[in-house]
Amino acid sequence: MIRNLLRFLVLATLVAGGVWAWNMRPQSVTTARLTRGDAAEVVYATGVIEPVRWAEVAPLRRGRIVQTCRCEGRVVLEGEVLFRLDASELKARIAELEARLDFAEKELTRAEDLFARRVATRETLEERVSTVAEYRAALGATRTQLAEMVIRAPMEGQVLRLDGEVGEVVELGQTLAWVGQPRPLQVVAEVNEEDIPRVREGQAALILADAFPAWDLPATVASITPKGDPELKTYRVYLALPDDTPLFIGMSVDVNIVVRVVPSAILAPAPAVTGGAIFTIENRRARRIAIETGIRGAGSVEIVRGAEEGLEVVSPVPPGLAEGDRLRIEGEATQ
């Protein structure tokens, strides 16, 4: 029993020593240096590229497409035909109404003659007048409906897109085409309501698009819609783009509206700042330095007070890092 107890104590000591050695091992970290540059406070939003002048084209009546202009990408004049819907039923209805109107007008002429000769009553004459007026109104309404079966360009411009094919049955209000001016373009962005008080007309913005990942494209806040969307809690902001922008109509983009810029600020990588402090390494141990921060961007944080340019700091800060913890920079040999 004494021999077994001694073995257990030796084993426990070895395990405890191993745990202590594991806990006392230096934590591996990476570092970065504080730099100097412009700190920009931005408002983030998402947006879509649209022409400044454009219009959606939709039918006023349900119908089957029997003709399309095949003019996608081409410049059209205002009123030019884009689509024709099947109007055979309306044409038959018009022919019927014209025949009924012709008969009613002849009956009216006869009633007027009889009334003049005091053979017909005034009531009969008034009925004939009412019938003629009724058919004329019905004929006018049907001719208007016939005209609505021809879908025309609402403005002069380029046909940006066609979405209807011959044989397709389209519904009232269904968008069939987009017609507009290809230049100038704008960004239509949605800004959260908590950020909109900081957005002003004339502010510069940077546009990021997946199609141009290496480019920060310029834009300028042109106008802000006064009424927001109470459900989405956003406000619509229009940003003007330069004529030489490489962006295409319909692209979705990220928008960074520059609210304020602090030139020549001390900047720390965002992952290096935690709990109002940064960490440096002194004698292979963590040293916590309290700092005052300013503008916080997606990639960097402005340091207003507490640290100077060139200081090497831990970045990113490991979870739970505390003052005095043993550290080693990745790639260095453990001592």
GUVOZA-63731 format. One record per residue (C-alpha): residue number from 1; x, y, z. Coordinates in Angstrom, 2 decimals. Layout:
// residues N
{seq=NUM; c1=X; c2=Y; c3=Z}
...
//
This chain:
// residues 335
{seq=1; c1=0.00; c2=0.00; c3=0.00}
{seq=2; c1=2.83; c2=2.40; c3=0.85}
{seq=3; c1=4.50; c2=1.57; c3=-2.46}
{seq=4; c1=1.26; c2=2.24; c3=-4.38}
{seq=5; c1=0.69; c2=5.49; c3=-2.52}
{seq=6; c1=4.19; c2=6.67; c3=-3.39}
{seq=7; c1=3.58; c2=5.82; c3=-7.04}
{seq=8; c1=0.32; c2=7.79; c3=-6.99}
{seq=9; c1=2.01; c2=10.82; c3=-5.41}
{seq=10; c1=4.79; c2=10.75; c3=-7.98}
{seq=11; c1=2.29; c2=10.50; c3=-10.82}
{seq=12; c1=0.15; c2=13.33; c3=-9.40}
{seq=13; c1=3.26; c2=15.50; c3=-9.05}
{seq=14; c1=4.20; c2=14.84; c3=-12.66}
{seq=15; c1=0.69; c2=15.67; c3=-13.88}
{seq=16; c1=0.55; c2=18.85; c3=-11.79}
{seq=17; c1=3.96; c2=19.86; c3=-13.08}
{seq=18; c1=2.85; c2=19.25; c3=-16.65}
{seq=19; c1=-0.29; c2=21.35; c3=-16.16}
{seq=20; c1=1.76; c2=24.13; c3=-14.56}
{seq=21; c1=4.28; c2=24.02; c3=-17.41}
{seq=22; c1=1.43; c2=24.08; c3=-19.99}
{seq=23; c1=-0.22; c2=27.04; c3=-18.30}
{seq=24; c1=3.08; c2=28.90; c3=-18.02}
{seq=25; c1=4.04; c2=28.44; c3=-21.66}
{seq=26; c1=4.26; c2=31.73; c3=-23.59}
{seq=27; c1=1.23; c2=32.53; c3=-25.76}
{seq=28; c1=2.01; c2=32.96; c3=-29.47}
{seq=29; c1=0.87; c2=36.32; c3=-30.92}
{seq=30; c1=1.38; c2=38.53; c3=-33.96}
{seq=31; c1=2.17; c2=42.24; c3=-33.86}
{seq=32; c1=1.67; c2=45.40; c3=-35.91}
{seq=33; c1=2.94; c2=48.96; c3=-35.66}
{seq=34; c1=0.90; c2=52.10; c3=-35.11}
{seq=35; c1=0.94; c2=54.23; c3=-38.23}
{seq=36; c1=-0.01; c2=57.76; c3=-39.18}
{seq=37; c1=-2.64; c2=58.58; c3=-41.78}
{seq=38; c1=-6.08; c2=60.02; c3=-42.37}
{seq=39; c1=-8.85; c2=58.74; c3=-40.10}
{seq=40; c1=-12.22; c2=58.82; c3=-41.83}
{seq=41; c1=-15.58; c2=58.53; c3=-40.11}
{seq=42; c1=-18.00; c2=56.96; c3=-42.56}
{seq=43; c1=-21.65; c2=55.99; c3=-42.79}
{seq=44; c1=-22.11; c2=52.60; c3=-44.41}
{seq=45; c1=-24.99; c2=51.74; c3=-46.73}
{seq=46; c1=-25.89; c2=49.44; c3=-49.59}
{seq=47; c1=-27.10; c2=50.69; c3=-52.94}
{seq=48; c1=-27.95; c2=49.99; c3=-56.58}
{seq=49; c1=-26.69; c2=51.72; c3=-59.73}
{seq=50; c1=-29.46; c2=53.43; c3=-61.72}
{seq=51; c1=-29.68; c2=56.07; c3=-64.46}
{seq=52; c1=-30.67; c2=59.53; c3=-63.30}
{seq=53; c1=-33.41; c2=59.63; c3=-65.98}
{seq=54; c1=-35.23; c2=56.40; c3=-66.67}
{seq=55; c1=-38.68; c2=54.83; c3=-66.63}
{seq=56; c1=-40.24; c2=51.42; c3=-66.22}
{seq=57; c1=-42.63; c2=50.32; c3=-68.94}
{seq=58; c1=-45.64; c2=48.24; c3=-67.93}
{seq=59; c1=-48.95; c2=47.33; c3=-69.63}
{seq=60; c1=-52.20; c2=48.97; c3=-68.59}
{seq=61; c1=-54.12; c2=45.83; c3=-69.51}
{seq=62; c1=-53.67; c2=42.07; c3=-69.30}
{seq=63; c1=-52.89; c2=40.42; c3=-72.61}
{seq=64; c1=-50.75; c2=38.15; c3=-74.76}
{seq=65; c1=-47.72; c2=39.64; c3=-76.52}
{seq=66; c1=-47.98; c2=39.32; c3=-80.30}
{seq=67; c1=-45.13; c2=41.65; c3=-81.27}
{seq=68; c1=-41.95; c2=42.99; c3=-79.67}
{seq=69; c1=-39.52; c2=45.58; c3=-80.98}
{seq=70; c1=-36.40; c2=43.45; c3=-80.37}
{seq=71; c1=-34.70; c2=46.74; c3=-79.60}
{seq=72; c1=-32.82; c2=46.03; c3=-76.38}
{seq=73; c1=-29.81; c2=48.35; c3=-76.20}
{seq=74; c1=-31.11; c2=50.56; c3=-79.02}
{seq=75; c1=-32.10; c2=54.23; c3=-78.66}
{seq=76; c1=-35.82; c2=54.80; c3=-79.23}
{seq=77; c1=-37.95; c2=57.91; c3=-79.53}
{seq=78; c1=-40.76; c2=58.83; c3=-77.19}
{seq=79; c1=-43.92; c2=57.02; c3=-78.32}
{seq=80; c1=-42.09; c2=54.35; c3=-80.31}
{seq=81; c1=-43.79; c2=50.94; c3=-80.15}
{seq=82; c1=-42.10; c2=48.43; c3=-77.85}
{seq=83; c1=-44.81; c2=45.73; c3=-77.61}
{seq=84; c1=-48.21; c2=44.93; c3=-79.06}
{seq=85; c1=-50.74; c2=42.81; c3=-77.18}
{seq=86; c1=-53.42; c2=40.66; c3=-78.77}
{seq=87; c1=-56.35; c2=43.00; c3=-79.47}
{seq=88; c1=-58.57; c2=40.73; c3=-81.57}
{seq=89; c1=-61.41; c2=40.69; c3=-79.02}
{seq=90; c1=-61.36; c2=44.46; c3=-78.67}
{seq=91; c1=-61.39; c2=44.93; c3=-82.44}
{seq=92; c1=-64.42; c2=42.65; c3=-82.70}
{seq=93; c1=-66.10; c2=44.58; c3=-79.91}
{seq=94; c1=-65.41; c2=47.87; c3=-81.71}
{seq=95; c1=-66.89; c2=46.52; c3=-84.96}
{seq=96; c1=-70.00; c2=45.46; c3=-83.06}
{seq=97; c1=-70.34; c2=48.83; c3=-81.32}
{seq=98; c1=-69.86; c2=50.71; c3=-84.60}
{seq=99; c1=-72.68; c2=48.71; c3=-86.15}
{seq=100; c1=-74.94; c2=49.28; c3=-83.15}
{seq=101; c1=-74.08; c2=52.99; c3=-83.16}
{seq=102; c1=-74.86; c2=53.27; c3=-86.89}
{seq=103; c1=-78.24; c2=51.65; c3=-86.33}
{seq=104; c1=-78.94; c2=53.82; c3=-83.27}
{seq=105; c1=-78.07; c2=57.00; c3=-85.21}
{seq=106; c1=-80.46; c2=56.00; c3=-87.99}
{seq=107; c1=-83.17; c2=55.34; c3=-85.39}
{seq=108; c1=-82.46; c2=58.74; c3=-83.89}
{seq=109; c1=-82.81; c2=60.43; c3=-87.30}
{seq=110; c1=-86.14; c2=58.66; c3=-87.84}
{seq=111; c1=-87.33; c2=59.62; c3=-84.33}
{seq=112; c1=-86.40; c2=63.26; c3=-84.94}
{seq=113; c1=-88.37; c2=63.23; c3=-88.20}
{seq=114; c1=-91.39; c2=61.63; c3=-86.54}
{seq=115; c1=-91.20; c2=64.01; c3=-83.62}
{seq=116; c1=-91.08; c2=66.98; c3=-86.02}
{seq=117; c1=-94.24; c2=65.69; c3=-87.68}
{seq=118; c1=-95.77; c2=65.14; c3=-84.22}
{seq=119; c1=-96.02; c2=61.40; c3=-84.79}
{seq=120; c1=-93.49; c2=60.32; c3=-82.11}
{seq=121; c1=-93.41; c2=61.45; c3=-78.48}
{seq=122; c1=-90.60; c2=63.38; c3=-76.79}
{seq=123; c1=-89.91; c2=60.34; c3=-74.58}
{seq=124; c1=-89.20; c2=58.22; c3=-77.66}
{seq=125; c1=-86.86; c2=60.89; c3=-79.02}
{seq=126; c1=-85.01; c2=61.16; c3=-75.72}
{seq=127; c1=-84.59; c2=57.36; c3=-75.56}
{seq=128; c1=-83.01; c2=57.40; c3=-79.03}
{seq=129; c1=-80.69; c2=60.26; c3=-78.02}
{seq=130; c1=-79.69; c2=58.36; c3=-74.85}
{seq=131; c1=-79.00; c2=55.16; c3=-76.81}
{seq=132; c1=-76.77; c2=56.97; c3=-79.29}
{seq=133; c1=-74.84; c2=58.66; c3=-76.45}
{seq=134; c1=-74.43; c2=55.32; c3=-74.68}
{seq=135; c1=-72.98; c2=53.61; c3=-77.77}
{seq=136; c1=-70.68; c2=56.55; c3=-78.49}
{seq=137; c1=-69.32; c2=56.42; c3=-74.95}
{seq=138; c1=-68.85; c2=52.64; c3=-75.09}
{seq=139; c1=-67.11; c2=52.95; c3=-78.45}
{seq=140; c1=-64.79; c2=55.67; c3=-77.16}
{seq=141; c1=-63.88; c2=53.62; c3=-74.08}
{seq=142; c1=-63.20; c2=50.51; c3=-76.17}
{seq=143; c1=-61.02; c2=52.46; c3=-78.61}
{seq=144; c1=-59.04; c2=53.73; c3=-75.59}
{seq=145; c1=-58.62; c2=50.13; c3=-74.44}
{seq=146; c1=-57.45; c2=49.19; c3=-77.94}
{seq=147; c1=-54.82; c2=51.94; c3=-77.83}
{seq=148; c1=-53.61; c2=50.57; c3=-74.48}
{seq=149; c1=-52.80; c2=47.24; c3=-76.15}
{seq=150; c1=-49.89; c2=49.03; c3=-77.84}
{seq=151; c1=-47.08; c2=49.61; c3=-75.33}
{seq=152; c1=-44.91; c2=52.59; c3=-76.24}
{seq=153; c1=-41.70; c2=54.16; c3=-74.97}
{seq=154; c1=-42.59; c2=56.81; c3=-72.36}
{seq=155; c1=-39.47; c2=58.84; c3=-73.14}
{seq=156; c1=-36.60; c2=59.10; c3=-75.56}
{seq=157; c1=-33.69; c2=56.98; c3=-74.46}
{seq=158; c1=-31.89; c2=53.67; c3=-74.63}
{seq=159; c1=-33.86; c2=50.46; c3=-74.11}
{seq=160; c1=-31.93; c2=49.24; c3=-71.10}
{seq=161; c1=-33.72; c2=45.91; c3=-70.87}
{seq=162; c1=-36.66; c2=43.99; c3=-72.35}
{seq=163; c1=-38.44; c2=41.32; c3=-70.34}
{seq=164; c1=-41.29; c2=40.22; c3=-72.62}
{seq=165; c1=-41.44; c2=37.62; c3=-75.39}
{seq=166; c1=-44.01; c2=36.90; c3=-78.08}
{seq=167; c1=-46.65; c2=34.51; c3=-76.77}
{seq=168; c1=-46.18; c2=35.48; c3=-73.13}
{seq=169; c1=-49.30; c2=36.53; c3=-71.23}
{seq=170; c1=-48.52; c2=39.64; c3=-69.20}
{seq=171; c1=-50.44; c2=41.08; c3=-66.27}
{seq=172; c1=-51.49; c2=44.61; c3=-65.49}
{seq=173; c1=-48.51; c2=46.51; c3=-64.07}
{seq=174; c1=-45.92; c2=43.85; c3=-64.93}
{seq=175; c1=-42.64; c2=45.53; c3=-65.92}
{seq=176; c1=-41.75; c2=44.68; c3=-69.51}
{seq=177; c1=-38.98; c2=47.17; c3=-70.26}
{seq=178; c1=-36.71; c2=49.85; c3=-68.85}
{seq=179; c1=-35.98; c2=52.93; c3=-70.96}
{seq=180; c1=-33.57; c2=55.66; c3=-69.89}
{seq=181; c1=-30.46; c2=57.71; c3=-70.49}
{seq=182; c1=-27.28; c2=55.61; c3=-69.95}
{seq=183; c1=-25.49; c2=58.64; c3=-68.54}
{seq=184; c1=-25.34; c2=60.16; c3=-65.99}
{seq=185; c1=-25.63; c2=57.36; c3=-63.44}
{seq=186; c1=-26.38; c2=57.51; c3=-59.72}
{seq=187; c1=-26.36; c2=55.29; c3=-56.66}
{seq=188; c1=-29.65; c2=54.81; c3=-54.88}
{seq=189; c1=-28.66; c2=53.83; c3=-51.34}
{seq=190; c1=-30.57; c2=52.92; c3=-48.19}
{seq=191; c1=-29.14; c2=54.49; c3=-45.01}
{seq=192; c1=-30.21; c2=53.36; c3=-41.54}
{seq=193; c1=-32.27; c2=55.91; c3=-39.65}
{seq=194; c1=-29.73; c2=56.16; c3=-36.80}
{seq=195; c1=-27.06; c2=57.26; c3=-39.31}
{seq=196; c1=-29.10; c2=59.63; c3=-41.48}
{seq=197; c1=-28.61; c2=62.72; c3=-39.20}
{seq=198; c1=-24.90; c2=62.62; c3=-40.10}
{seq=199; c1=-25.46; c2=62.57; c3=-43.87}
{seq=200; c1=-25.49; c2=65.87; c3=-45.77}
{seq=201; c1=-25.72; c2=66.88; c3=-49.43}
{seq=202; c1=-22.29; c2=67.41; c3=-50.96}
{seq=203; c1=-20.47; c2=64.84; c3=-48.81}
{seq=204; c1=-17.96; c2=62.65; c3=-50.63}
{seq=205; c1=-18.40; c2=58.90; c3=-50.72}
{seq=206; c1=-16.47; c2=55.83; c3=-51.81}
{seq=207; c1=-18.23; c2=53.07; c3=-53.74}
{seq=208; c1=-17.11; c2=49.45; c3=-53.53}
{seq=209; c1=-18.29; c2=46.93; c3=-56.12}
{seq=210; c1=-17.54; c2=43.22; c3=-56.44}
{seq=211; c1=-16.85; c2=43.75; c3=-60.14}
{seq=212; c1=-14.02; c2=46.18; c3=-59.29}
{seq=213; c1=-12.61; c2=44.84; c3=-55.99}
{seq=214; c1=-9.40; c2=46.88; c3=-56.11}
{seq=215; c1=-11.07; c2=50.24; c3=-56.79}
{seq=216; c1=-12.52; c2=52.84; c3=-54.46}
{seq=217; c1=-14.87; c2=54.66; c3=-56.82}
{seq=218; c1=-15.88; c2=58.27; c3=-56.05}
{seq=219; c1=-19.41; c2=59.60; c3=-55.62}
{seq=220; c1=-21.12; c2=62.62; c3=-54.04}
{seq=221; c1=-24.29; c2=62.81; c3=-51.99}
{seq=222; c1=-26.79; c2=64.57; c3=-54.28}
{seq=223; c1=-30.06; c2=64.41; c3=-52.33}
{seq=224; c1=-31.83; c2=62.73; c3=-49.43}
{seq=225; c1=-35.45; c2=61.62; c3=-49.52}
{seq=226; c1=-37.20; c2=63.54; c3=-46.69}
{seq=227; c1=-39.49; c2=60.67; c3=-45.64}
{seq=228; c1=-38.00; c2=57.38; c3=-44.49}
{seq=229; c1=-39.36; c2=53.85; c3=-44.62}
{seq=230; c1=-40.92; c2=53.14; c3=-41.19}
{seq=231; c1=-40.78; c2=49.36; c3=-41.73}
{seq=232; c1=-37.20; c2=49.04; c3=-42.97}
{seq=233; c1=-36.10; c2=52.02; c3=-40.83}
{seq=234; c1=-34.05; c2=53.45; c3=-43.69}
{seq=235; c1=-33.83; c2=56.65; c3=-45.70}
{seq=236; c1=-33.16; c2=56.77; c3=-49.43}
{seq=237; c1=-30.03; c2=58.69; c3=-50.42}
{seq=238; c1=-29.07; c2=59.53; c3=-54.01}
{seq=239; c1=-25.36; c2=59.79; c3=-54.85}
{seq=240; c1=-24.11; c2=61.29; c3=-58.10}
{seq=241; c1=-21.44; c2=59.42; c3=-60.06}
{seq=242; c1=-18.92; c2=60.95; c3=-62.48}
{seq=243; c1=-19.53; c2=60.39; c3=-66.19}
{seq=244; c1=-16.45; c2=58.16; c3=-66.48}
{seq=245; c1=-17.52; c2=55.73; c3=-63.76}
{seq=246; c1=-16.98; c2=52.09; c3=-64.82}
{seq=247; c1=-20.09; c2=50.92; c3=-62.93}
{seq=248; c1=-22.98; c2=49.32; c3=-64.81}
{seq=249; c1=-26.71; c2=49.87; c3=-64.40}
{seq=250; c1=-28.21; c2=47.38; c3=-61.97}
{seq=251; c1=-25.02; c2=46.63; c3=-60.02}
{seq=252; c1=-25.34; c2=46.36; c3=-56.25}
{seq=253; c1=-22.62; c2=48.22; c3=-54.34}
{seq=254; c1=-21.40; c2=49.10; c3=-50.87}
{seq=255; c1=-21.40; c2=52.81; c3=-50.06}
{seq=256; c1=-19.14; c2=54.57; c3=-47.55}
{seq=257; c1=-20.24; c2=58.17; c3=-47.06}
{seq=258; c1=-17.38; c2=60.21; c3=-45.57}
{seq=259; c1=-18.77; c2=62.20; c3=-42.64}
{seq=260; c1=-15.52; c2=63.50; c3=-41.12}
{seq=261; c1=-11.78; c2=63.21; c3=-41.81}
{seq=262; c1=-8.96; c2=63.71; c3=-39.30}
{seq=263; c1=-5.68; c2=64.17; c3=-41.22}
{seq=264; c1=-2.38; c2=62.76; c3=-39.99}
{seq=265; c1=-3.94; c2=60.76; c3=-37.15}
{seq=266; c1=-2.29; c2=57.90; c3=-35.28}
{seq=267; c1=-3.94; c2=54.69; c3=-36.41}
{seq=268; c1=-4.05; c2=51.26; c3=-34.82}
{seq=269; c1=-5.36; c2=48.12; c3=-36.49}
{seq=270; c1=-8.93; c2=47.56; c3=-35.30}
{seq=271; c1=-8.12; c2=44.06; c3=-33.90}
{seq=272; c1=-5.36; c2=45.61; c3=-31.73}
{seq=273; c1=-7.80; c2=47.74; c3=-29.71}
{seq=274; c1=-9.88; c2=46.10; c3=-26.98}
{seq=275; c1=-11.55; c2=47.54; c3=-23.90}
{seq=276; c1=-10.05; c2=51.00; c3=-24.42}
{seq=277; c1=-6.51; c2=49.65; c3=-24.44}
{seq=278; c1=-3.72; c2=48.17; c3=-26.53}
{seq=279; c1=-1.05; c2=45.63; c3=-25.55}
{seq=280; c1=2.68; c2=45.81; c3=-26.12}
{seq=281; c1=5.35; c2=43.22; c3=-25.28}
{seq=282; c1=8.03; c2=44.04; c3=-22.69}
{seq=283; c1=10.45; c2=41.36; c3=-21.49}
{seq=284; c1=8.25; c2=38.77; c3=-23.23}
{seq=285; c1=5.23; c2=39.75; c3=-21.15}
{seq=286; c1=2.06; c2=41.61; c3=-22.03}
{seq=287; c1=1.84; c2=45.23; c3=-20.99}
{seq=288; c1=-1.57; c2=46.91; c3=-21.14}
{seq=289; c1=-1.69; c2=50.59; c3=-22.21}
{seq=290; c1=-4.90; c2=52.55; c3=-21.77}
{seq=291; c1=-5.72; c2=54.79; c3=-24.73}
{seq=292; c1=-8.34; c2=57.30; c3=-25.81}
{seq=293; c1=-9.84; c2=56.49; c3=-29.20}
{seq=294; c1=-11.53; c2=58.64; c3=-31.81}
{seq=295; c1=-12.84; c2=57.58; c3=-35.19}
{seq=296; c1=-13.37; c2=53.84; c3=-35.43}
{seq=297; c1=-13.37; c2=52.43; c3=-38.95}
{seq=298; c1=-13.74; c2=48.93; c3=-40.27}
{seq=299; c1=-9.99; c2=48.34; c3=-40.48}
{seq=300; c1=-8.41; c2=50.90; c3=-38.16}
{seq=301; c1=-9.02; c2=52.99; c3=-35.04}
{seq=302; c1=-7.82; c2=56.54; c3=-34.39}
{seq=303; c1=-5.76; c2=56.89; c3=-31.20}
{seq=304; c1=-6.28; c2=60.34; c3=-29.75}
{seq=305; c1=-4.14; c2=59.92; c3=-26.63}
{seq=306; c1=-1.97; c2=57.27; c3=-24.96}
{seq=307; c1=0.33; c2=55.96; c3=-27.72}
{seq=308; c1=2.65; c2=57.22; c3=-30.43}
{seq=309; c1=3.38; c2=56.36; c3=-34.04}
{seq=310; c1=5.66; c2=53.36; c3=-34.56}
{seq=311; c1=4.74; c2=51.56; c3=-31.33}
{seq=312; c1=4.63; c2=47.76; c3=-31.85}
{seq=313; c1=1.40; c2=46.31; c3=-30.49}
{seq=314; c1=-0.26; c2=42.92; c3=-30.27}
{seq=315; c1=-2.70; c2=42.47; c3=-33.16}
{seq=316; c1=-5.09; c2=40.79; c3=-32.96}
{seq=317; c1=-5.45; c2=40.69; c3=-29.19}
{seq=318; c1=-6.09; c2=37.08; c3=-28.04}
{seq=319; c1=-9.25; c2=36.58; c3=-25.93}
{seq=320; c1=-8.60; c2=36.94; c3=-22.22}
{seq=321; c1=-5.13; c2=38.48; c3=-22.59}
{seq=322; c1=-4.12; c2=40.19; c3=-19.34}
{seq=323; c1=-1.27; c2=42.30; c3=-17.96}
{seq=324; c1=1.82; c2=40.19; c3=-17.33}
{seq=325; c1=0.88; c2=37.18; c3=-19.49}
{seq=326; c1=3.88; c2=35.52; c3=-21.11}
{seq=327; c1=4.03; c2=36.10; c3=-24.85}
{seq=328; c1=6.14; c2=35.24; c3=-27.84}
{seq=329; c1=5.91; c2=36.62; c3=-31.33}
{seq=330; c1=5.07; c2=33.97; c3=-33.92}
{seq=331; c1=8.22; c2=32.68; c3=-35.57}
{seq=332; c1=10.45; c2=33.41; c3=-32.57}
{seq=333; c1=12.06; c2=30.54; c3=-30.69}
{seq=334; c1=10.61; c2=29.85; c3=-27.23}
{seq=335; c1=12.94; c2=30.66; c3=-24.31}
//
